[in-house]
């Protein structure tokens, strides 16, 4: 099943919003990682989590851009 153009646009917008949320969460993790008052383990976990979130945000933005460029989301693994 293929997405309609409106469904694809809505998905791209949703992916961008999700990427924004993940980027914001990564910034929070960076702040936690930079705070020497937090335990070493906690800071390392926050740093790793922030790195993962930034990667997820990058991937979501790439999918959104591809969808806006005309790729049907089913080709990227999404289902309507």
C-alpha positions in Angstrom: 0.0 0.0 0.0 1.3 3.4 -0.9 1.0 6.7 1.0 -1.1 9.5 -0.4 0.8 12.8 -0.8 -0.9 14.2 2.2 0.0 11.2 4.4 3.6 11.5 3.2 3.7 15.2 4.0 2.2 14.6 7.4 4.7 11.8 8.1 7.6 14.1 7.0 6.4 16.8 9.4 6.0 14.3 12.2 9.5 13.0 11.6 10.9 16.6 11.8 9.0 17.2 15.1 10.4 13.9 16.5 13.9 14.9 15.4 13.5 18.2 17.1 12.4 16.5 20.3 15.3 14.0 20.1 17.8 16.9 19.6 16.4 18.7 22.6 16.7 15.6 24.7 20.3 15.2 23.5 21.1 18.7 24.6 19.7 17.8 28.1 22.0 14.7 28.1 25.0 16.8 27.1 24.3 19.2 30.0 24.0 16.2 32.4 27.3 14.8 31.0 29.1 18.1 31.5 28.1 18.5 35.1 30.9 17.3 37.4 28.5 17.0 40.3 27.0 13.9 38.6 28.7 10.5 39.0 31.1 9.4 36.3 28.9 6.5 35.3 25.8 8.8 35.0 27.8 11.3 32.9 29.0 8.6 30.6 25.5 7.2 30.2 24.1 10.6 29.5 26.9 11.2 26.9 26.2 7.9 25.1 22.4 8.5 25.2 22.9 12.0 23.7 25.0 10.6 20.9 22.4 7.9 20.1 19.6 10.6 20.1 21.5 12.8 17.8 22.0 9.9 15.4 18.3 9.1 15.5 17.4 12.7 14.9 19.8 12.8 11.9 18.2 9.7 10.4 14.6 11.0 10.9 15.5 14.3 9.2 17.1 12.3 6.3 13.9 10.3 5.9 11.8 13.5 6.1 13.9 15.1 3.4 13.7 12.0 1.2 9.9 12.0 1.5 9.7 15.6 0.6 11.9 14.9 -2.4 9.3 12.4 -3.6 10.3 9.1 -2.2 7.3 7.1 -1.1 7.6 6.3 2.6 6.9 2.6 1.9 10.3 2.5 0.2 11.8 3.6 3.5 10.0 1.0 5.6 7.0 3.0 6.7 3.4 1.7 6.5 0.3 3.9 6.1 
